[in-house]
Amino acid sequence: MAGRKRWSTEEILDAAAELLRTSDADSFSVRKLAAALGTDSSSLYRHFRSKTELLRAVADRILLAAMDGYRPEGDWKQRITSLALHVREAFGRQPQLAAVWGRHASSGTGSRLVMEEMLQALRASGLSDEEIPARYHRIAVLVAALIASEAGLGTVTPGEYEQGMELFRVAVLGADPERFPALAHFARDIRPLGVDRRAAFEEILAAQLAHIEAAVSPGRPTGPGAPANDGEPERSAHHR
């Protein structure tokens, strides 16, 4: 009698990603994945020590896919914007996995590649080395939050979307002008969250990058080839 097939790590991740496309991180389990593969959970735990470790590995593959098509071009702001859009697009193709990434993060090669490029771009901005970690964290939180919230819309069915649009119209256009005067005033111009998501994503990110640019001391070089501080205790304008 032939023994059960031994699944490779990549095959396990392929199956996990497929299972997550039709479910979510809460309902996903190693037992369900093992059943889909026709094996038992213990065989999967030889590859991953826990469900969380497995989910992190699945999310990391999305980041790897995003970096596969990314090429650093332009100044530091263009690099960060392009990087963020590549990550957004990659998770947009598999929106269920965006929630996994937002909750469990990742710690693999894909994550390191994204972090490295963002940190390199921030060094090129002219910020001091002391300022970069905090600025990096703010951008990372912003991008992850925007992608995760946007992905939620990508998982709704056409019927759910139409129902949501109808509820939106009722809530906005039917607002009592005495109780909600501002909403009634802007009702015909307010758009649902699903409209122009990319434009909103870019504008919000651009505002954060402009805030960083304003913190850079006047006259300090910026761009892909800008040197680091070389150990000098230079501080940004808002710290002077």
C-alpha positions in Angstrom: 0.0 0.0 0.0 1.4 3.3 -1.1 2.2 5.8 1.6 0.7 9.3 1.8 2.3 12.0 -0.4 4.8 14.1 1.3 3.9 17.7 0.7 6.7 20.3 0.2 6.6 23.6 2.0 5.7 25.5 -1.2 2.8 23.1 -1.9 1.5 23.6 1.6 1.6 27.3 1.2 -0.2 27.1 -2.2 -3.0 25.1 -0.6 -3.2 27.4 2.4 -3.4 30.5 0.1 -6.2 28.8 -1.9 -8.1 27.9 1.3 -7.8 31.4 2.6 -9.3 32.8 -0.7 -12.6 31.2 0.3 -12.4 31.7 4.1 -10.7 33.9 6.6 -8.0 33.7 9.2 -10.5 33.1 12.0 -12.1 30.0 10.3 -8.8 28.8 8.8 -7.2 25.9 10.7 -4.3 23.5 10.2 -6.8 20.7 10.5 -8.8 22.0 7.6 -5.7 22.5 5.5 -4.5 19.0 6.3 -7.9 17.6 5.2 -7.7 19.6 1.9 -4.3 18.0 1.3 -5.4 14.5 2.3 -3.0 14.3 5.2 -2.9 14.8 8.9 -2.1 17.9 10.9 1.1 16.4 12.4 2.7 16.2 8.9 2.1 20.0 8.5 3.6 20.8 11.8 6.9 19.4 10.6 7.0 22.5 8.3 5.3 25.1 10.5 5.3 25.1 14.3 1.9 26.8 14.6 -1.0 28.2 12.6 0.3 31.8 13.1 3.7 30.8 11.7 1.9 29.3 8.7 -0.3 32.4 8.1 2.8 34.6 8.3 4.5 32.6 5.7 1.4 32.8 3.4 1.4 36.6 3.8 5.1 36.9 3.2 4.6 35.3 -0.2 2.4 38.1 -1.2 5.1 40.6 -0.3 7.6 38.5 -2.3 5.3 38.7 -5.3 5.0 42.5 -4.9 8.8 42.9 -4.8 9.2 40.7 -7.8 7.9 43.4 -10.1 9.2 46.4 -8.2 12.2 48.5 -9.4 13.4 51.5 -7.4 13.1 54.5 -9.6 12.8 58.3 -9.0 13.4 60.2 -5.8 12.7 58.8 -2.3 9.0 59.8 -2.3 8.4 58.1 -5.7 10.2 55.0 -4.4 8.0 54.7 -1.3 4.8 55.5 -3.3 5.7 52.9 -5.9 6.6 50.3 -3.3 3.3 50.9 -1.4 1.3 50.6 -4.6 3.0 47.4 -5.5 2.1 45.9 -2.1 -1.5 47.2 -2.4 -1.9 45.7 -5.9 -0.4 42.3 -4.7 -2.9 42.1 -1.8 -5.7 43.4 -4.1 -5.4 40.2 -6.1 -5.9 38.2 -2.9 -7.8 40.5 -0.6 -8.5 37.8 2.0 -4.8 37.6 2.7 -4.5 41.3 3.5 -6.4 40.7 6.7 -3.9 37.9 7.5 -1.0 40.3 6.9 -2.6 43.1 8.9 -3.1 40.8 11.9 -0.2 38.4 11.8 2.4 40.5 9.8 5.3 38.4 8.4 8.9 37.9 9.1 10.2 36.3 5.9 12.2 37.4 2.9 9.4 39.4 1.4 8.9 41.4 4.6 12.7 42.1 4.8 12.8 43.2 1.2 9.9 45.7 1.7 11.5 47.0 4.9 14.9 47.3 3.3 13.6 49.3 0.4 11.5 51.7 2.5 14.5 52.3 4.9 16.8 52.9 2.0 14.3 55.4 0.5 14.0 57.2 3.9 17.8 57.4 4.2 17.8 59.1 0.8 15.3 61.7 2.0 17.9 63.4 4.2 16.4 62.4 7.5 18.9 61.7 10.3 19.4 58.0 11.2 17.8 58.8 14.6 14.5 59.9 13.0 14.2 57.1 10.4 12.8 54.3 12.6 9.9 56.3 13.9 9.1 57.6 10.4 9.3 54.1 8.9 6.9 52.8 11.6 4.3 55.5 10.8 4.4 54.8 7.1 4.2 51.0 7.6 1.2 51.3 10.0 -0.5 53.7 7.5 0.0 51.5 4.5 -1.0 48.3 6.3 -4.1 49.9 7.7 -5.2 51.3 4.3 -4.6 48.0 2.5 -6.4 45.9 5.1 -9.4 48.2 5.2 -9.5 48.3 1.4 -9.2 44.6 1.1 -12.4 44.2 3.1 -14.4 45.7 0.3 -12.7 43.3 -2.2 -14.3 40.3 -0.4 -17.9 41.4 -0.7 -20.2 39.7 -3.2 -21.9 41.8 -5.9 -25.2 41.4 -4.1 -23.7 42.6 -0.8 -22.1 45.6 -2.7 -25.4 46.7 -4.2 -27.1 46.3 -0.8 -24.4 48.4 0.8 -24.7 51.1 -1.9 -28.5 51.3 -1.4 -28.0 51.6 2.4 -25.4 54.3 1.7 -27.8 56.3 -0.4 -30.6 56.0 2.1 -28.3 57.1 5.0 -26.9 60.1 3.1 -29.6 61.4 0.9 -32.3 60.7 3.5 -30.5 62.5 6.3 -32.7 64.9 8.3 -31.3 68.4 7.6 -32.2 69.7 11.0 -30.3 67.0 12.8 -27.5 66.5 10.3 -27.2 69.9 8.5 -23.7 69.3 7.2 -24.5 65.8 5.9 -27.6 67.1 4.2 -25.6 70.0 2.7 -22.9 67.7 1.2 -25.1 64.7 0.6 -25.0 64.8 -3.2 -21.2 65.1 -3.2 -20.3 62.5 -0.6 -19.1 59.3 -2.2 -19.1 55.8 -0.8 -15.8 54.3 0.5 -15.4 52.0 -2.5 -15.1 54.9 -5.0 -11.6 56.1 -6.0 -9.8 54.0 -3.4 -6.5 54.3 -5.3 -6.6 58.0 -5.5 -7.4 58.2 -1.8 -4.6 55.8 -1.0 -2.1 57.9 -2.9 -3.3 61.2 -1.4 -3.1 60.0 2.2 0.3 58.5 1.6 1.5 61.7 -0.1 0.4 63.8 2.9 2.5 61.6 5.2 5.5 61.9 2.8 5.1 65.7 2.6 5.1 65.8 6.4 8.5 64.0 6.3 9.8 66.3 3.7 8.9 69.3 5.8 11.0 67.8 8.6 14.1 67.6 6.6 16.6 70.4 7.1 16.7 72.9 4.2 19.7 72.4 2.0 20.3 68.7 2.9 20.6 66.6 -0.2 17.7 64.2 -1.0 17.2 61.6 -3.7 18.4 58.0 -4.3 22.1 58.9 -4.1 21.9 61.1 -1.0 24.6 60.3 1.6 23.8 59.3 5.2 24.7 61.5 8.1 28.2 59.9 8.5 27.8 60.1 12.2 27.3 63.8 12.5 24.7 64.8 15.1 22.5 66.7 12.5 18.9 67.2 13.6 15.8 68.0 11.6 14.4 71.5 11.5 11.5 70.8 13.9 14.0 69.7 16.6 16.0 72.8 16.5 
